[in-house]
């Protein structure tokens, strides 16, 4: 009976590791966002919106899932049925990117980013933004100008990234006064 239990445990462990990936899965490099790439949730062109972008790489897929806003990518990561095969998440370093057209990057790993929420800056479709920075000093400078709070990825409230938001009449606006 002990051998049967041990075999069953080992089999389940192998199966679960296959489902959820492993730490030795190679991490892909960031991809280049093109004008043809569509945002996962809305189907619109990901590059056609102001604010930080994101790309999520999924195990077994050669092309990343694109997001017109980092906020949407964080929301995707918080969905329990969507996040178990993620191999990498890259976001725009807004310390170096242009807010109105950040699609060229530079890309940074979301786990290495300083994240700012609740600022006056708006991202894709005029929604509240999750604003990533490689350097803490860049995040602090951004907060001094636009307000906001530094949070860890795990501490971003689910309602902030998945809750209903009031979209301004003109989504092209990137600052809410």
N, C-alpha and C positions, 0 to 999 in steps of 0.2 A: 504494500500500500504506500509506503514512504517513497519507493522508486517511482510509482505512478504519479504521486503528487509532485515530486521533484521534476519529472518529465513534463507534466502539465504546466508547471510554473515556468520552466525554461521555454517551452513552446509559446506560451502567452507573452513572455518577455521578448522573444524574437519577433513575434507578430506585431506587438505594440511598437517596437523599435522600427519596424518596417513602415508602420503607419505614420509615425511621428518624426521620422528622420533620426539622425544621430549627430553627435557632436563632430564626427569626422566627415560629414558631408561638406564637400568643397563649397566655399562661399563665392558666388559669382561676382564679377566686377559690375559696377554701375553701367547701365545702358544709356544710350543717347536718346533723348526725347525728340521726336520728330513732329511735324505739323499734322501728321496722319494718325498719331497715337490717340486713342480715345480714353477718356476717364471712366473708370470701372463703374461707378454708381450711376452717373448721368448719361454716359454715352457721348458726351460732347468732347470736342477736341481738348485734350489736357493742357496743351500749350496756350490755349486761347483765353486764359484768365490770369489776373495778377496774383501775386503772392507765392509762397513756397509750394513746390510740387513734391510728389513722392512716387517711388517705384517699389513694388513688393515682388520679390522673386519667390516662386513657388517650386518646390521639389518636382523635378521631372518636366518642367516647362522651360522652353528656351527663351521666351519673351516675358518680360515682367508685366505685372498688372500696373497700370498707370493711374495716378490720382491727380486731379486738377488742384487739389488742396491737401496739404499735409494732414489737416484735420480729418479728412475722409479716410486717409490711410490708417490713422490711429484708431478711428472708429472701426475699420475693417479688422484691425488687429485685436480689438476688444470683443468682436463677435466670436462666441465659443466654437461655432462650426466652421469658421474660416481660417483660423490661425495656426492649425497644427502642422502644416507642411511648409511654413515660411522658412526660406534659407537665408534671406537678406532683405533688409529694408533700408533704402537710401532716401535721403531728404535733401532739399536745397539748403546750402549754407547761406542764410540771408545776411550774414556779415559781409559777404562778397558779391552776392547776386543783386541784380536790378529788380526791384519789387514789381514793376510793370511787365517785365519780360524775363523771368528767372529760369526759363526752360533749359538753358545751357548749363545750369549748375553754378558752381561746383557742387558735386554730390558728396554727402558724408553719411556714415552709418548712423542710423537713428539712435543707437545705443551709446554713441559717443557725442551726441549733440546736447547742448543746453537748450531746453525747450521753454518758450514763453507763451502763456495763454492770457486771455482777458485784456488784451491791449486794444487801442483804438484802431489799429490796422485791421482791415478785412481781407480775406483771401478770396478764393474762387467763388463766384456767384454772390459776392458780398457777404458771405458767412463769416462768423468769428474764426480767427486763425490760430493754429498751432505753429509758432514761428521758431524754427531751428537755427542754431548758431554753433559753429565749431568752437569759437572762443567765448569764454565767460564775459570778457570785457565788451565784446560786441553786443551780447545780450543785455548787459547793464546799460550800455549807451542807447540801445533801442528802447529800453524801459524808461530811461530818463526823458526820451522824446515822445513816446507813445503810450506810456503806462504799461501795466501788465505784471505778471508774476512768473518767476521761474519755478517750474515743477519737474519732477521726474516723470518719465514715461508712465510708470505704474500709477502715479498720483493724479493723472489727468482724469477728471470726472467723466464717467460714461455719458452723462447728460450733455456735457460740453461738446462731445464729438458725435453723438448719435441723437441728441434731442432736437426737437423742432426749433427753428430759429426764424426770426423775422428778417427777411431779406429786403434791403432798401429798394426803393423804386428804380434806382439806377445802379445795377450791380457793378458797373464799371468803377464806382466809387471805391477807393481802397482805404479811406479813413472815415471813421464815424466820429462826429464831433459831439 
